[in-house]
């Protein structure tokens, strides 16, 4: 005869270990369900054809595990729900692990969806834990299987807990502070009752009865509350941390193609991640549209005569009020809102994109001060227009003062609030003006509503940051423009942006090393002696302004997008190359490399006060893998254009412990570069990290590493790149560095475009065929 009381007593005394195998199994199965429902497959969006499933790419070791088939039924969350969770969580992992793609991902939207799905799962997590408890915990499983009547066991279990003896024993434990696992034990009792067949109302009634007898029950485990208890989960949230170890190699993987005439493969960095988030692929909703900074159609523009009219009604040739007087409108950009986030300030009834640059009053009044610009999402501004960063970019937020215009005078306008803004009309068109530049390259105008006007900048590069770089980029753009123009006829603007981004990204790891190798070879062999670049500031500024204008004066969206993308992918690399032109590069087939060289360029801060003096920042860089670690440090050499916001380093660190992972290594064998930047005069520390891909076939990677403050708030980005070198090349590089001069920089700038075109042109038809599905080259 079954002794139900003895079985119930033994079952109540048997407590699964907190954090033990049972807890790990319950979480592991859920995480495996997320991995297993990653949808889609890699495909060439331009040539067509299906590749490997993304599940196989990101989780090559995935296999169905025990209990996984019950996740949907027990939680009541359909397979599509888990698929959506998989997409958002994988995109969250891509944001944290990638270098390039992260700039294009809508992390706020990703985090919102991950948090929302966690909240939904957490409401039913107790049911899932109870199910796994009943199947995977031997004391429970064996006890239940040994009795013929589960309902009798359930009632006996309740009577045991509700007995005076059990309650008194627990009260004594509590009073003597010996009930150390109180929360965990109570949660398991409630869960066991439910899994034995009691319903929620019956479980809650038992809890109230125990509480009425004097048993101390914490609020989290009280009736109606206990189902939210998540103590069995090592982390109450399911997120990218659960995926990163297995998914990261696929997230960072390069896809390489060797073209006829190329010395080494041309590789697309983070190719699978890029593909997962493009066009109609699973993660497309979390990727930004082409970066444009514009205003809603009803935004008023202040004209030169003191009147105003909506930006949608402004015409080319209209005179508008600028910060330095009046200026004529040269062209008007018009783009689709296309899901872009719009914001407004101080209750003004108009909206601007979150990356649009607004002028700060302090930066305008005192040019030596920073920041000059503010944006609701400053990281998008410095990504889309990289040469705004040296002037200082901060977050558009309350207590900031902008440049205003009242009664014919420039004035300060305090920002009282920043809030989302929704268009009032059915039209989703957005507008930006390009007005005549002043002698410093500024194109600025006033926008507002009936209650005030504030100064904003046009979305065009600040050429005055570095005229040599601007001139090189513009010259390179004129070389490539006829080809882009030919490809663009059969593509929408968004498709063109995607195709150009993919092509420029493919070239970005190849062209710069080859240009610098060719330059040093011709210089050392005496084949040519480049003359210094003749910089004409006025001509450069005119060229920039004309780059966006068609012959009839209207805005040329294709040229605008093309130049913006060329600036985004090549601009910073050119700027860095000219500053550190003495560096050496090894192509993949040339050398048996044994050094990892990390060039540290600059720290771009947003919204945080940095050092006020030069050489005031210290950077510590640690390269580590599971079995190796090597650290170096260096001091900043300049505070950049504006003290505190653009901190220059322009130095190279050499790591001798680096070695390429082999195919025999575990997937977790990835090198990480851990970065910490601190001020000698302050105690604040910023930290960030970048993960190297499993292979570096191009031997060169450019990265912008997000840096976070101690409260884990985004503070800015650190620009750097990676190169693989031999010991002999390091010595050659050190010798060249000592001899490099400002004259060498301008000579290199003059030779840059011809050398770059020699590298790009022979490969352009082949690369274009891949990314534009065309053999047309002009």
N, C-alpha and C positions, 0 to 999 in steps of 0.2 A: 504494500500500500504506500502511495506517495506521501511523504511528509512535506506538505506544501509550506508549512511554517519554516522548516529547516532550510528548504530551498530558497525561500524569500529572504531569510536571515543571511544566508551565505551570499546571495546575490547582492544584497544591500551593503555587505561588508567588502565586496570585491570592487575596488575603484580603479578604473584604467589610469595609468600614469599620465599626468599632465605633460604634454609634449612628447609622449611616447609613440610607439608604432601605430596605435589606433588613430591618434590625431594626425600623424604624418600621412597615413593612408587616406583619411577622409579628405585632406587638402590636396594630396597628390592626384587623386582621381578627378577632382574638379578642375585642376590645372590641366590635366591631360585632356579633359573634354574641351577646354578652350583651344589647346593646341590642335586637336584633331579636327576641329571645324573651321580651320583657316581656309577660306575659299579661294578659287581662282587659280590661274597658272600663268607663268611667265610667257610673254608673247612679244614678238616684234610688232610694234604698233604701226610701223611704216612699211615693212615688207610682208607682214601677215605671217600666220603660222603659229602653232601652239608649241610651247616648251614644257618644261617640267612643272608639275603642280607646285604652288607656293608652299603647301604643306611639306612636300619633300625637300624643298629648298631651305626653308627656315627651321624645320624640325625633322632632319633626316633620320633620327633615331626613334621617331614616334612609332608606337605600336599600341594596339587596344589592350587595356589592362582590366583586371577583374573589377567588377561593380560598375564599370563605366556605362554599361547599357542602362543602368537604372537612374542616372542623373536627371534625365528629362522628366521621367514619370514622378520621381520623388519630389523634385523641386517645383514641378508644374511649369517650368520654363521651357518653351519650345526650342527645337534645334536652331531655328532662325535667330532666336534670342542669343543663343550661345555663339552663333556665327558672327553676329554683330559685335558681341563682346570680344571675340577673337580679333576682329579687325581693329577695333579701337585700342585694345591693349597692345597689339603688335605695332600699330602706328605710334603709340606712346613709347614703346621700346626703341623704335627707329629714331624718334626725336632725341632721345637721350644718348644713343650710341653713334649716330652718324655725324659727319662733319658738314656735308653740303646740303643734304636733304632737309635737315632740321630747320634751315632758314625758311623753307617753303611750307612747313607744316603748321596747322592751326592748333597749337598746343592747348589753348584755352578750350576749344571745342572738344578736343580729344579728352582732356581731363574731365570735362563736364560729363561726357558720355561714360567714361570709366567709373566715375563716382556714382552716377545714376544707376548703372548696372550693379555696382557693388551694393548700393542701398537696397535694390530689389532682391538680390541674392541673400543679403543678410537677414531679410525678413523671413526667409524660409530655410536658413542655414541649419537651424536646430533640427529640422526634419531630416536633412541629409545626414547630420551627425548621428541621429538616432538610428537611421537605417544602417549605416556602416557599423555602428555599435552592435546592432542585432546580428550582423553577419560575420564581422571580422574580429570580435572580441570573444575568445573561447569561453571564459566563465559565464558570460551571458548566453551565448549560443548553446553551450552544453546544458545549462540549467533549463532553458526553455524547451530544448529538444527532449529533455528527460521527463517532462511532465505531460500527462495526457490532456489537461485542461488549462489552456493559457489564461482564460478569464478568471479561473479560480486563483491562479498564481498572481494575477494582477491585483485582485482584491486582497489576497493575503499580504502582498508587498505593501499595499496602502495601509492595512491594519498594523503591520509591523512598524512603519514609520510613525504612525499616529499613536502608537502605544506610549504610555507614561514612561516605561523603562527606557525606550530609545530617546524620547524627548529629554528626559532628565539627564541621561548620559551626555547628550550633546550640549545641554545647558552648562553642565559641569565643565566639559572641555572648553567651552567658550569663556567661562568665568576665570579659568586658570590659564587662559591664553594658549591652550594646547590644540585648539581646532585650527590648525594652520592651513588646511586645504578646504576651508569652509565653502568658498565660492564654487570650487570645482566639484566638491562632493554634492552640494545641493543641486547644481545644474544636472549632474548625472542621475540623481534620484528622480528629478522631474522628467528627464528624458526617458529613463527606463519605464516609468509609469505610462508615458505616452506610447512607447514602442510595444508595450504589453497589451495595448488596446484601449487604454483610458483616453477619453477625449480631452480637449483643452479645458473645458468647463470643469470637468471632474478633477483634473490636475490642479487647477487654480483653487478649487474648493478645498483640497487637501492642504495646499499651502496656507490658506487662510486659517484652517483648523489648527495647524502647527503653530502659526503665529499667535493665535488666540490662547494657546497653552503656554505662551511665554518664550518660545524658541526665537532666538534672534535671527532674523532673515534680512540680509542686506537688500536695499531697494532694487538693485539690479536683478536680484533673484526672486523678487516678490511676485505675487499673482499678477498676470497680464504683462509683466515686464521681462520675465526670464527668457522668453523666446528670442530676445535681442542679444542675449549673452553670447560672446564670440571667443570665450577663453580657450576653446579647443584649437583655434587658428593661430599659428605662430605670428601671423600678421593679419589683422582684421580685414585688410583690403587685398583683393586679387588685382595685381597690376603688372607693369612691365618687369619688375624685379623677378617675378616668377618665370619669365620667358628668357631673360637676357643671356643666361649661360649657354643655352642651346641655340638660340636664334641669332646671336651676334655674328658668328662667322658668315652666315648667309646674308645678314643685313649689310655687312661691310664688303661683301665679295665684289671684286672687280670682274667685269666681263671684257675680254680683250680680243682684238682682231688684228692680225698682221696683214697690212696692205702692201701691195707691190710698191716698192720704192721707200718703204719706211725702215729705219734702222732697228727699231724695236716696236713691239705691239702698241697699238693705240687702244687704251683701256677706258671703259666707262666706270668710274668709281661708284660704289653703292648701287650697282646696276639693278639688282633685284628689288631693292627698296624703292628706287626711283620708279620702276615699272609697276610695283604694287600700288602706287599712289597716283598714277597718271591716267588721264582720260576716263574711260569707263571701268577701270580696274577697281578692286574692292575698296581701297583706301582713298579714292579720288575725293570724297567729300571732305577729307581732312587736309587737303592741299590748297594753298592759296591760288587765286587767279593771278594773271600777270600783274606785277606790282605797278600800280598807278596811284598817284596822289592827286585827288580831284575833289570838287565840291558839288553838292546837289544843285539842280537847275534853278531853284529859287534863291540861291545865295546872291545877295546884293554886292555889287562891285562899286567902289567909290571912284567916280570920274573926276577928271581934272577941274571941272567947273563947279565941283562941290555937290553935284547931284549924284544919283546912283541908279543902277538898273540891274535886273537879274543877270547872272553870269551867262545864262543861256541866250540872252539877247545882245550880249556884247559883240561887236563886230571888229574885224581886223582894221587897224588904223585908228580905232578909238583911243583917245588920250585918257589915261587913268592916273590916279594919284599914287605915287610911290614914296618911299622913305626919304629919297634924295631930291624930290621934286616930281614933275610929271614925266610920263613915259608912254609911248604908243604901243598898242597891242600888235605884236608881230604875227602870232598865230594862236589858235584856240584848240586845245586838245579835248576830244570828246571820246569817252569810253563807256562801256556798260558797267553798271554797278556789279553785276555778276557775283552776288553773294558777299561783296566786300562790307566790312563793318564800318558804319558811319557814326561819328560822335559829334556832339555839340557842346559849347561852353556857355555858362552863365544864362542858360535858358534861351539863347539865341535860336530863332526858328529857321535854322539851316544846318546841314550836316557836311562834314568833311571826312575823307577816309582816315583811318587811324594812323597811317604813316605820313600824312601830310606835314611838312615842316612849318611851324609857326615861329615868328621871331620873338625872342625874349627882350625885355626892355633893357636889362642890365648889359647884355651883350651888344645891343644896338648903340646904347649911349656911350659905352666904354669898350671899344673894339678889342682891347687887350684882355677883357674879362670873358669868362665862359660861364654858362653855355650860351651860344648864340641861337640855338634852335630847340624847339620842343615838339614832341609828337606823342599821341596817345599810346602808340607802340613804337618806342624809339629803336628797338632792334630791327624792325622792318625798314625804317628809314635808313639806317646805316648799311643794311644789306642792299636795298634798292639803289641808293645813291651813296656809295662808299666814301666819297670825298666830302661829305658833310661832317663826318665824325671828327676830323681835326679841329673843327670850330666849336665843338662841344654840343652834345645832344642830350637833353634830359626828358623826363616824363612830363607830359602835359597833365598837370594836377593842381589842386587848390593851393593857394599861397604863392604860386608863380605869377610873375608880372609879364604881360605881353605888351607889344608896341601898339598903341591905339592912336586914333586921330579924331580930335574934337575941336570944332570951331577954328579950323585952319591950323591947328597946332598938334605936334606929336605929344602924346601923353602916355602914361603908364596905365594899363588896364589889369587889375588883379583878377586872377582866375578864381572864381568862387566855387564852381562845380563843373565837372566833366561827366557827361552822361550819354548813353546810346541815343541815336536819333533815327527815326523811321521816315522815309520819304512820304510826303503828303499827296503826291500825284502818282498816276499809273506809270509814268515814264521813269525808267531807271537810268537815264543818261546822267553821266557825271562830267564835269568840265574843269579845265585848268587853263590859265592864261600864260603865254610866254610873252613878256613885255621886253622892251628895249633894255639891254644890259647897261649898267653904269661902267665906269672905268675899272672897277674891281670884279666885274663879272656877275654882279647881283641882278637877278630878275625878280622883283618883288612888287606886290600890289596889296591893296586893302580890301578885305571882305567883311561882311557883317549882315545885320538885319536892321530893323527900324530903331533898335536901341544901342547901336554902337558899331564901330569898325575896328578891326585888328589886322596887323600886317602878316602876310604869309609869303613864302618863297615859291617860285615856280619849280616844278619837278624837272629840273635840268641840272647837270653836273656843275659843281663849283670848280671851275677850271683854275681859279686863282690859288687853290690848295697846292697844286704843283703843275705849273704850266708845261714843263717838259713831258710829264706823263700824259697830260691832256692832249698835247700835240701828237704824241706817238699813237695814242688810241684813235684820235680822229683820222690820222693818216692811214692806219690799219683799217679803219671802218670804210674809208673811201675805196680801198682795194677790194674789200669783200662785198661791198654794197651791190654791184651789178649782179653778182651771183645770187644773193639773197632776194633781190628784186625779181629775178627770174623764177625762183622757187616759190615765191609768195602768191602767184596768180591763182593757183588752184587750192589755196588753203585759207581757212578762217584765221582770224587774228590769234585765237587761242591755240589752234593747231600749229600755227607758225611759231608761237612762243614755245610750245612743247618741243617742236622739232629743233629749233635753234638752240634751246637749252640743252637738249641731248647732244647735239653736235658740238657745241662749245665745251660742254663738260668732257666729252671724249677727247677733244684736242688739249684741254687744260693740263693734263698730266704729261703731255708729250712735247708740245711745241717749245715751251720756255727752256727746258734743259738743252734741247738741240740748238736753239738760238744762241745760248750762252757758250756752248761748246764750239760752235762755228765761229763766234766772235773771237774767242781767245785763240783759236787755231790760226785764224787769218792775221791776228795781231802779232802772235809769236813768230809766225813764219815770215812776217813782213810783206805779205801779199797786198795789204792795203793799210793806209793810215787814215782812219776816219777823221774828218774835221769836226769841230764842235757844232752842236745844233744851234741854229740861229732862231731864237724864240721871239716871236712877234706877239705880244699880249693882245693887242687890239685885233689882229687878224685871227688869232685863236678864238677869241670871244665871239667874233662875227661868225666864224665857221660853226661854232656850237649852236648859236641862235638859228642859223640857216639850216642846220641838220634836221630840223623838225618841220620844215615848211616846203610845200609843193610849189611849183611855178606860179600857180594861181593864188598863192598866199594861204591856202587852207592847210590844216594840220595833216602831216603825213604820218599816220599811225604806224605803218609798217616800219618806216625809218626810225620813228621814236622808240618802238619796242626793240628793234634790232640794235640800236646804239645803246639802249639801256642794258640789254643783255650782254653785249660785248664789254661794256663798262663793268658789269657785275662779275663776269667770269674772268676777264683779262686785266681789268684796271688795277686791282690791288697787286697782282703778280708783276705787272710792268713797273709799278711804283717801287715795289720791293727789289726788283731786279736792278733798277737804276741806282738805288741806294746801296746795294750790296753786290755791285757788278764784279767784284773780285772772286766771287764764289765759283767753285768747280762742280761739275755734274758728271756722273757716270751713267751711261746708258746700259740697259740690261745685259746686252751681249758683249760688253767691252771688258768688264773687270770682275774679279772675284772680290766683291765688296766685303768689308769687315768693320765698318764704322757706320753708326747712325748719326748724321749731323742734323741738329734741330736749330733752325734760324728763328730767333725770337725778334719780331718786328716792333709791335706796339700794343699797348693796352688802351682800348677804347672804353671809357667809363660813361655811364648814362645815369644821371640823377644822383650821383654820389660825389661828395667833395673829395678830391684827391690831394696830392702834395702840391705845395705852392712853390717849392724850390726844385731846381734840377738835381739829378742823381739822388732822389729821395725815395726811390722804390727798390726793393730787393725781391728778386724772383728766385724761388727754389723749384727745381725740376727734378722729378724722380722717375726714372724709367724702370718698370718692373714687370716681371712675369712670375709664374708660380715658383720658379727656382732661382731667379736673379733679381738684383736690385742695384741701381747705381744713381747717385744724386750729384747734381752740380747747381751752382747758384751764380747769379750775376746782378749787377746794379744797373739801374736805368742811366742812360747817358744824356737824356734831354727830356724836358717836360712837354715837348711838342709845340703845336701852334698856340694852344691855349692852356695855361697851367691847370693841372688837375683833371683834365678830361682826355687828353691824348698823350700817353706816356711812352716815349720812345726808348727802345732797347737797341735794335739793329746790331745784334751780336749773335754768335753761333756757339752752341754747346755740342760737344762731341761725346758720344756714348760708345765705349768699346765693348760693353757687355752684350750688345745687340747681336742676335743671330736669327736667321730665318727659321720659322717653324717648319718642321718636316711633316710629311703625310702620316708618319707613325704617331705623331703627337695627338693628345686628346684635343677636342674642339675648344676646350677652355684655354689652350695655350695661345693667348693673345697678349701682345705687349700693350701696356698702358703707360701713358705719360701723365703723371700726377703733378699739378701745378699749384703753387701757392705764391701769392704776391702780397707783400706787406710793406708798410711805410715805416721808414726809420723814425719818423717823428710822431707816429700814431700807432695804436695797438690793433687797428682793424686789419683783418686778414681776408683776402679773397682766394677762393679755391675753385679748381676745375680740373677736368681730365679729358683726354682724348685717347681713343683706342685705335691702334694700328690694325689694318685689315690683315687677314691671314697671309696674303702675299702682297708684295710691292713690286709688281712686274715693271711699272714705269719708273721705279726708283725715285719718284718725286710725288709728294702730296702737299697740297696747300690746305690749311685749316684755320678756322676761326673758332676758338674754344670759349664757350660760355663760362663766365666766372660768377661765383655766387658768394654772398656775404655770410657771416656766421648764422644768420636767421634763414639761410637757404633762399634768399631773394636774389633774383638776377640783377647783376650790377654792371655788366658790360662784357666785352669779349677781348681775348688775347689772340693776336694774329701771329701765326708761325707756319713754317713748312718743314718737311722732312726730306732728307736726301740720303742716299747710300753712297759711301765713299770708300776708297782704299786709304791706307796709312800714307802712301806716297802723295795722293791727291790732297790730303790734309796739309802736308808740309808745303806743297805748291800753293795752296790757298792762303796759308799764313804769310808766305812771302809776298803774294800778290796784294794782300790786304794792306801791308805796310807801305806799298808803293801807290795805292789807289788814291786819286785826287778828285777834286770837283771838276777839273778839266776832263778827266777820264769819264766822268758821269755824262757830260754833255756830248762827248765823242761817241759813247756807247748809245746814247739816245738817238743820235743822228744815223747810226748804222742799224738801229733796231728793226725798223719796218722792212727794209730790203731783206735783212736776214730772216725775219719772221715769214715773209712772203715766200722766200725760197723753200722754207720748211712746209708751209701750209698748202701752197698751190698744187704741187704734184699729187697730193693726197686728197684734195678737195673733191674731185669728181667721185672717187670711191666712197668717201665718207658721206657725201651728199646722197649717193644712191641708197645708202643704208638708212639714213634718217629722213629723207624726203621722198623716197620711192621714185626717184627720177634720175636720168642720166644727163639731164640738161644742166649745163654749167654756166650759162650766161643768159 
